[in-house]
Amino acid sequence: AFSARGAGPAPAHEENSVDTLSGLDVGTSSVNAVLLNCEGRTLAMRESRHPLMTPRPSWAEQNPLDWWNSAQSALRELGEVVREQNHSVLGIGFSGQMNGAVLLDRALQPVRPCIIWADARTARECDEIHARIPPEQLSRITGKLAVTGYTAPKLLWVRTHEPAVFESARHLLLPKDYIRLKLTGELGTDASDASNTLLFDLNELCWSAPILA
């Protein structure tokens, strides 16, 4: 895992090596990497910080490439522990800040900074969602009402205020899923993150076609 996309060389699995697991958390202020043994005991932790951009009052954005740089730094430092102590990493689990809108083009490159969970610019977009979808129906499908922290209002804001950017976007990811993409080359998410987008049907555990329409 540590050899993926430049994160550092992976140790060979030697006969006397200790099996471990790694966790990677993409937070708002930093990426934290943890190394655990198979009983769940923490062996090492490393942190790498990244900036928050507030170009206007109530706006909050981050550059996905800053997360990636932080992730590589934290994993490299953790990799040093892995090599020095003769560990073998069986896999990496991911967690991270939710609700952010990471928009990628056809080449899987970010088309703009990510509007993160803390951004509050989308009050009008929340009203638009409630005008288009009755709140009772929205709540029945997603388990939630529209508030500025969720992902769907962010997409509407980009479509309204940055139409060229919106048209260039081909993929939507959540923050931790961008790091997963960089490490594995795979696009994907999980039901937990998807549940806070206002685009996910909690009853059917799939994307909601009516809401997307």
Rosetta silent file (secondary structure, phi, psi, omega in degrees, C-alpha in Angstrom):
SEQUENCE: AFSARGAGPAPAHEENSVDTLSGLDVGTSSVNAVLLNCEGRTLAMRESRHPLMTPRPSWAEQNPLDWWNSAQSALRELGEVVREQNHSVLGIGFSGQMNGAVLLDRALQPVRPCIIWADARTARECDEIHARIPPEQLSRITGKLAVTGYTAPKLLWVRTHEPAVFESARHLLLPKDYIRLKLTGELGTDASDASNTLLFDLNELCWSAPILA
SCORE:     score description
SCORE:     0.000 S_00000001
   1 L     0.000  -35.788 -176.454    0.000    0.000    0.000 S_00000001
   2 L   -74.693   -9.725  177.404    2.803    2.418    0.784 S_00000001
   3 L   -89.300   -7.310 -174.163    4.196    2.055   -2.719 S_00000001
   4 H   -66.870  124.885  171.122    0.995    3.294   -4.362 S_00000001
   5 H    50.429   39.746  172.444    1.444    6.438   -6.471 S_00000001
   6 H    87.818   12.465 -178.184    4.610    7.641   -4.810 S_00000001
   7 L   -80.029   -2.215  178.978    3.679    7.222   -1.153 S_00000001
   8 L   121.732  155.222 -176.456    6.920    5.330   -0.435 S_00000001
   9 L   -68.793  139.857  177.584    8.287    1.823   -0.946 S_00000001
  10 L   -84.468  137.004  179.037    6.293   -1.082    0.448 S_00000001
  11 L   -72.815  148.003  175.039    8.196   -3.473    2.706 S_00000001
  12 L   -71.527  149.511  179.398    8.561   -7.080    1.668 S_00000001
  13 L   -85.383   98.953 -178.112    6.572   -9.593    3.703 S_00000001
  14 L   -90.499  163.644 -174.417    9.319  -11.428    5.541 S_00000001
  15 L   -60.092  -37.855 -176.652    8.885  -14.586    7.562 S_00000001
  16 L   -98.873   11.849 -179.048    9.363  -12.825   10.922 S_00000001
  17 L   -73.915  157.600 -179.610    7.492   -9.628   10.045 S_00000001
  18 E  -101.413  124.858  178.668    4.511   -8.452   12.120 S_00000001
  19 E   -69.799  133.455 -179.939    1.182   -8.064   10.311 S_00000001
  20 E  -136.917  169.743  175.032   -0.310   -4.600   10.740 S_00000001
  21 E  -129.029  149.927  178.994   -3.135   -2.427    9.432 S_00000001
  22 E  -119.547  146.049  173.722   -3.077    1.264    8.597 S_00000001
  23 E  -121.516  141.261 -178.317   -5.794    3.892    8.897 S_00000001
  24 E  -128.668  119.788 -179.131   -5.845    7.194    7.003 S_00000001
  25 E  -114.316  119.073  179.881   -8.104   10.059    8.091 S_00000001
  26 E   -92.247   91.513 -176.985   -8.493   13.055    5.761 S_00000001
  27 L   -89.123  178.935 -179.178   -9.395   15.785    8.229 S_00000001
  28 L   -72.855  -34.070 -177.717  -10.112   19.469    7.796 S_00000001
  29 L  -107.585  -16.865 -177.495   -6.776   20.600    9.182 S_00000001
  30 E  -162.989  164.467  167.701   -4.574   17.567    8.610 S_00000001
  31 E  -102.513  129.066  178.654   -4.247   14.008    7.375 S_00000001
  32 E  -112.408  131.854  177.285   -3.612   11.525   10.176 S_00000001
  33 E  -117.278  135.589 -178.528   -2.110    8.108    9.530 S_00000001
  34 E  -129.603  144.647  176.334   -2.157    5.350   12.153 S_00000001
  35 E  -115.430  127.213 -177.197   -0.515    1.935   12.294 S_00000001
  36 E  -123.719  149.997  167.982   -2.265   -0.814   14.279 S_00000001
  37 E   -83.160  175.604 -173.220   -1.491   -4.400   15.060 S_00000001
  38 L   -73.493   -4.664  173.456   -4.147   -6.991   14.280 S_00000001
  39 L   -96.607   -0.139  177.368   -5.473   -6.769   17.851 S_00000001
  40 L    92.050    7.084  179.645   -6.187   -3.067   17.373 S_00000001
  41 L   -82.752  134.245 -179.492   -3.304   -1.652   19.439 S_00000001
  42 E   -71.693  126.643  179.132   -1.802    1.570   18.110 S_00000001
  43 E  -101.138  -33.369 -179.136    1.833    1.145   17.079 S_00000001
  44 E  -163.993  152.673  174.988    2.487    4.567   15.538 S_00000001
  45 E  -138.260  144.215  176.060    0.718    7.744   14.424 S_00000001
  46 E  -138.414  147.123 -178.219    1.801   10.504   12.053 S_00000001
  47 E  -130.929  141.297  174.575    0.141   13.808   11.112 S_00000001
  48 E  -136.206  124.541 -172.188    0.623   16.174    8.184 S_00000001
  49 E   -90.738  157.146  177.354   -1.238   19.491    8.078 S_00000001
  50 L  -142.923  160.147 -171.728   -2.789   21.337    5.125 S_00000001
  51 L   -83.415  159.236  171.805   -4.341   24.792    4.636 S_00000001
  52 L  -114.331  133.569 -179.996   -7.949   25.979    4.681 S_00000001
  53 E  -106.500  132.585  176.171   -8.984   28.710    2.226 S_00000001
  54 L  -127.243   76.006 -174.902  -11.686   31.263    3.078 S_00000001
  55 L   -64.464  -23.337  176.221  -11.844   33.513   -0.014 S_00000001
  56 L  -143.229  160.506  175.565  -15.042   35.187    1.256 S_00000001
  57 L   -55.998  135.361  179.774  -16.934   35.318    4.561 S_00000001
  58 L    75.777   -1.236  176.019  -18.776   31.996    5.198 S_00000001
  59 L   -92.322  147.082  176.789  -16.845   30.264    2.388 S_00000001
  60 L  -147.613  117.839 -177.032  -14.556   27.310    3.116 S_00000001
  61 E  -135.083  156.187  173.030  -12.522   25.540    0.442 S_00000001
  62 E  -141.924  151.096  177.282   -9.541   23.234    0.184 S_00000001
  63 L   -87.211  118.293  179.600   -7.332   22.072   -2.660 S_00000001
  64 H   -54.296  -29.861  178.821   -7.597   18.269   -3.019 S_00000001
  65 H   -67.342  -26.726  174.573   -3.930   18.198   -4.046 S_00000001
  66 H   -67.064  -38.704  175.411   -3.059   19.567   -0.594 S_00000001
  67 H   -60.551  -43.252 -177.206   -4.789   16.537    0.954 S_00000001
  68 H   -64.105  -42.301  176.972   -2.789   14.287   -1.339 S_00000001
  69 H   -61.943  -41.318  178.118    0.485   15.944   -0.383 S_00000001
  70 H   -64.732  -42.029 -179.868   -0.424   15.552    3.293 S_00000001
  71 H   -62.806  -44.088  179.409   -1.394   11.923    2.798 S_00000001
  72 H   -62.533  -41.824 -179.520    1.880   11.113    1.052 S_00000001
  73 H   -62.926  -47.149 -179.124    3.871   12.836    3.799 S_00000001
  74 H   -64.162  -40.109 -179.028    2.061   11.011    6.611 S_00000001
  75 H   -70.126  -36.173  176.929    2.345    7.655    4.846 S_00000001
  76 H   -61.570  -44.467 -179.658    6.050    8.122    4.126 S_00000001
  77 H   -65.829  -38.662  177.248    6.724    8.791    7.816 S_00000001
  78 H   -68.019  -34.703  178.187    4.620    5.812    8.819 S_00000001
  79 H   -62.188  -31.102  176.462    6.452    3.745    6.225 S_00000001
  80 H   -63.091  -40.462  177.524    9.714    4.467    8.011 S_00000001
  81 H   -64.569  -42.590 -179.772    8.275    2.853   11.147 S_00000001
  82 H   -57.482  -45.448 -178.194    7.064   -0.111    9.089 S_00000001
  83 H   -71.312  -44.630 -176.612   10.548   -0.709    7.681 S_00000001
  84 H   -63.530  -35.295 -175.709   12.466   -0.076   10.898 S_00000001
  85 L  -102.095    9.350  175.080   10.267   -2.432   12.929 S_00000001
  86 L    57.884   48.704  175.895    9.864   -5.082   10.209 S_00000001
  87 E   -93.774  161.364  172.913    6.094   -4.778    9.897 S_00000001
  88 E  -124.860  121.298 -177.509    3.944   -5.915    6.996 S_00000001
  89 E   -88.595  118.892 -178.222    0.932   -3.718    6.130 S_00000001
  90 E   -81.799  -27.069 -178.963   -2.064   -5.829    5.098 S_00000001
  91 E   178.566  170.167  179.819   -4.265   -2.920    4.062 S_00000001
  92 E  -122.253  134.493  171.755   -5.413    0.660    4.589 S_00000001
  93 E  -106.530  147.428 -173.971   -8.800    1.839    5.868 S_00000001
  94 E  -117.139  142.848  166.003  -10.081    5.328    5.070 S_00000001
  95 E  -143.375  174.045  179.375  -12.119    7.928    6.910 S_00000001
  96 E   170.617  176.124  176.169  -12.401   11.666    6.534 S_00000001
  97 L   -58.852  140.309 -176.132  -14.366   14.877    6.499 S_00000001
  98 L   -99.521  172.286  166.299  -17.773   14.394    4.883 S_00000001
  99 L    78.178  -15.576 -177.999  -20.002   16.413    2.526 S_00000001
 100 L   -66.504  152.121 -179.948  -17.304   18.111    0.439 S_00000001
 101 E  -108.530   99.739  176.131  -17.764   18.317   -3.340 S_00000001
 102 E   -95.497  107.898 -177.488  -14.626   17.162   -5.170 S_00000001
 103 E  -100.630  127.533 -177.184  -15.347   17.708   -8.871 S_00000001
 104 E  -119.956  150.073  176.233  -13.051   15.991  -11.383 S_00000001
 105 L   -88.550 -171.524 -177.991  -12.748   16.237  -15.167 S_00000001
 106 L   -60.599  -29.389 -178.963  -12.377   13.358  -17.635 S_00000001
 107 L   -87.905    9.210  179.234   -8.683   13.090  -16.752 S_00000001
 108 L    65.098   31.375  175.923   -9.594   12.759  -13.048 S_00000001
 109 L  -104.805  140.957  178.392   -8.116   16.172  -12.255 S_00000001
 110 E   -60.294  135.795 -179.497   -9.896   18.622   -9.893 S_00000001
 111 L   -94.326  -11.602  176.341  -11.719   21.350  -11.816 S_00000001
 112 L  -165.954  167.224  173.106  -11.889   23.717   -8.816 S_00000001
 113 L   -60.295  151.260  178.060  -11.111   23.720   -5.090 S_00000001
 114 E   -72.774  128.693  169.586  -13.356   21.490   -3.001 S_00000001
 115 E   -82.369  113.651 -169.103  -16.224   23.301   -1.258 S_00000001
 116 L   -92.003  179.820 -175.100  -16.002   21.578    2.121 S_00000001
 117 L   -58.034  -32.581 -173.851  -18.518   20.777    4.855 S_00000001
 118 L   -80.125   -5.819 -178.025  -17.930   24.047    6.739 S_00000001
 119 L   -72.908  138.066 -175.453  -18.934   26.228    3.778 S_00000001
 120 L  -125.884   29.158 -176.278  -22.205   28.154    4.265 S_00000001
 121 L   -82.262   -6.844 -163.387  -22.704   29.921    0.931 S_00000001
 122 L  -105.101   31.029 -179.907  -25.581   27.734   -0.293 S_00000001
 123 H   -60.261  -42.082  179.293  -28.662   28.956    1.617 S_00000001
 124 H   -64.922  -38.024  178.975  -30.454   29.864   -1.643 S_00000001
 125 H   -66.319  -35.415  175.613  -29.621   26.489   -3.127 S_00000001
 126 H   -63.591  -41.757  176.504  -31.122   24.777   -0.071 S_00000001
 127 H   -62.846  -38.106  179.096  -34.322   26.781   -0.614 S_00000001
 128 H   -64.047  -41.588  178.679  -34.272   25.737   -4.283 S_00000001
 129 H   -61.396  -45.644 -179.457  -34.007   22.067   -3.330 S_00000001
 130 H   -67.521  -27.362  176.698  -36.974   22.360   -0.957 S_00000001
 131 H   -74.067  -33.144 -178.039  -38.946   24.171   -3.679 S_00000001
 132 H   -85.498  -34.973 -177.688  -38.252   21.413   -6.216 S_00000001
 133 L  -122.940  117.113  179.032  -38.567   18.437   -3.869 S_00000001
 134 L   -52.923  134.154 -177.272  -41.167   18.543   -1.076 S_00000001
 135 H   -52.391  -34.766  179.374  -39.338   18.346    2.273 S_00000001
 136 H   -63.891  -41.458  179.090  -41.380   15.293    3.264 S_00000001
 137 H   -68.365  -43.211  179.779  -40.248   13.449    0.144 S_00000001
 138 H   -60.489  -44.344  179.732  -36.633   14.576    0.558 S_00000001
 139 H   -66.610  -37.381  179.885  -36.604   13.421    4.168 S_00000001
 140 H   -65.112  -36.902 -177.577  -38.238   10.108    3.284 S_00000001
 141 H   -81.672  -47.762 -170.524  -35.580    9.361    0.650 S_00000001
 142 H  -102.376  -14.077 -175.163  -32.428   10.790    2.222 S_00000001
 143 L    78.278    9.558 -173.636  -33.293   10.955    5.918 S_00000001
 144 L  -146.595  163.821  166.291  -32.415   14.657    5.868 S_00000001
 145 L  -106.765  164.311 -176.605  -33.486   18.142    4.836 S_00000001
 146 L   -74.648  123.644  170.660  -31.283   20.465    2.823 S_00000001
 147 L  -132.326  163.916 -170.472  -28.735   22.447    4.841 S_00000001
 148 L   -64.312  -21.633 -177.573  -25.640   24.259    3.642 S_00000001
 149 L   -72.196  -23.592 -172.288  -23.222   21.586    4.850 S_00000001
 150 L   -78.224  170.579 -169.924  -24.437   18.860    2.496 S_00000001
 151 H   -80.395  -41.742 -175.194  -23.111   18.119   -0.976 S_00000001
 152 H   -56.154  -45.813  177.296  -26.113   18.614   -3.269 S_00000001
 153 H   -58.832  -31.763  178.157  -26.486   22.366   -2.553 S_00000001
 154 H   -65.630  -39.629  177.774  -22.802   22.775   -3.416 S_00000001
 155 H   -63.332  -42.407  178.022  -23.375   21.202   -6.837 S_00000001
 156 H   -62.834  -40.219  179.181  -26.266   23.574   -7.497 S_00000001
 157 H   -61.405  -46.493  179.400  -24.111   26.542   -6.478 S_00000001
 158 H   -62.714  -41.601 -179.983  -21.354   25.546   -8.908 S_00000001
 159 H   -61.447  -38.905 -177.908  -23.904   24.991  -11.689 S_00000001
 160 H   -77.217  -45.024 -170.227  -25.403   28.454  -11.132 S_00000001
 161 H   -98.192  -19.864 -179.912  -22.279   30.510  -10.472 S_00000001
 162 L  -136.049   63.188 -173.250  -19.593   28.595  -12.377 S_00000001
 163 H   -59.699  -35.394  179.210  -21.415   26.965  -15.305 S_00000001
 164 H   -66.543  -38.498  176.470  -18.243   26.364  -17.335 S_00000001
 165 H   -64.542  -44.547 -179.828  -16.676   24.587  -14.373 S_00000001
 166 H   -60.362  -43.180 -179.283  -19.821   22.525  -13.876 S_00000001
 167 H   -65.869  -27.806 -179.208  -19.874   21.500  -17.535 S_00000001
 168 H   -81.237  -13.860 -177.051  -16.243   20.379  -17.356 S_00000001
 169 L   -80.085  138.137  178.565  -16.907   18.108  -14.362 S_00000001
 170 L  -123.309  -15.718 -177.834  -17.450   14.397  -15.003 S_00000001
 171 E  -140.333  146.455  173.014  -17.087   12.877  -11.531 S_00000001
 172 E  -119.273  126.509  175.694  -18.071   13.764   -7.971 S_00000001
 173 E  -126.778  158.736  169.035  -16.090   12.378   -5.045 S_00000001
 174 L   -89.832  160.396 -171.839  -16.051   12.944   -1.311 S_00000001
 175 H   -52.176  -50.328 -178.074  -12.745   14.084    0.236 S_00000001
 176 H   -65.031  -28.701 -178.202  -11.480   10.722    1.508 S_00000001
 177 H   -72.487  -23.586  174.050  -12.505    9.111   -1.774 S_00000001
 178 H   -67.278  -41.762  177.805  -10.189   11.430   -3.673 S_00000001
 179 H   -67.224  -38.195  175.408   -7.261   10.081   -1.650 S_00000001
 180 H   -59.808  -41.550  177.045   -8.533    6.549   -2.256 S_00000001
 181 H   -61.030  -45.306 -178.076   -8.540    7.349   -5.983 S_00000001
 182 H   -64.809  -32.820 -178.414   -4.962    8.636   -5.840 S_00000001
 183 H   -82.583  -30.517 -171.877   -3.770    5.512   -3.989 S_00000001
 184 H  -118.603  -17.742 -174.617   -5.685    2.898   -5.985 S_00000001
 185 L    78.037    9.857 -176.526   -6.770    4.484   -9.277 S_00000001
 186 L  -111.708  137.904  173.049  -10.387    3.526   -8.501 S_00000001
 187 L   -88.674  132.551  178.697  -13.463    5.759   -8.298 S_00000001
 188 L   176.810  169.548  174.336  -15.832    4.862   -5.474 S_00000001
 189 L  -150.311 -169.014  177.703  -17.379    5.721   -2.140 S_00000001
 190 L  -131.842  166.319 -175.268  -19.295    4.051    0.678 S_00000001
 191 H   -62.918  -31.124 -179.104  -22.845    4.319    1.978 S_00000001
 192 H   -63.966  -52.039  177.768  -21.772    6.316    5.030 S_00000001
 193 H   -65.522  -41.991 -178.269  -20.263    9.179    3.031 S_00000001
 194 H   -61.136  -29.402 -175.707  -22.951    8.957    0.354 S_00000001
 195 L   -66.757  -17.612  179.874  -25.662    9.357    2.992 S_00000001
 196 L  -102.779   15.875  179.155  -24.637   12.979    3.619 S_00000001
 197 L   -91.396  -16.120 -169.202  -24.773   14.107    0.003 S_00000001
 198 L    66.964   18.787  178.987  -28.602   14.537   -0.193 S_00000001
 199 L  -121.693    2.697 -169.035  -28.328   12.408   -3.340 S_00000001
 200 E  -115.531  133.629  178.377  -28.511    8.952   -1.755 S_00000001
 201 E   -86.819  108.939 -177.493  -31.577    6.805   -1.082 S_00000001
 202 L   -70.457  -21.540  179.759  -31.151    5.428    2.419 S_00000001
 203 L   -78.650  -40.469 -177.700  -33.964    2.915    1.925 S_00000001
 204 L   -97.225   -9.364 -177.450  -32.593    1.350   -1.260 S_00000001
 205 L    55.034   51.755  176.902  -28.896    2.059   -0.537 S_00000001
 206 E  -153.578  168.260  174.838  -28.316    3.551   -3.966 S_00000001
 207 E   -64.292  141.697 -176.143  -28.167    6.945   -5.649 S_00000001
 208 L   -87.663  110.456  178.873  -31.634    8.491   -5.914 S_00000001
 209 H   -60.607  -43.594  179.357  -32.654    8.887   -9.561 S_00000001
 210 H   -60.741  -41.157 -179.543  -35.553   11.292   -8.745 S_00000001
 211 H   -70.343  -41.866  178.452  -33.304   13.614   -6.760 S_00000001
 212 H   -61.921  -38.379  178.112  -30.528   13.515   -9.335 S_00000001
 213 L   -64.374    0.000    0.000  -33.074   14.337  -12.046 S_00000001
